[in-house]
Amino acid sequence: MSEQDFTAAAQPGSRRRKKEIVYKFITVPGNMEQACAEFNAERFFECHESIEEIWQQETGEVRDLYKGLIQIAAAFGKEKDQGADGCGGLALRFARHWP
């Protein structure tokens, strides 16, 4: 955004803001590497988000694997925030996918 656009948007009563298009490239290796780093750093919500981006694009059988990994990351996040009581339901949902 140019300085002029910023100044105009910052004027009292101004509701107009210049919109920008943001492009994001999602790759399985890149997102999984990022998700692993986030998981190992105990940033479970971010890990969940990184895997979810892959899951949303997937249409094949591996989609269920991504869904399970998302649920595991979410369960770890709940356990971290709420203790063992918070993660039980998510862990059980994950277990139903994997006999």
Secondary structure, DSSP 4 states (H G I P E B T S, - for coil): --HHHHHHHHSTT--------------HHHHHHHHHHHHHTT-HHHHHHHHHHHHHH--STTHHHHHHHHHHHHHHHHHHHH-HHHHHHHHHHHHHH--
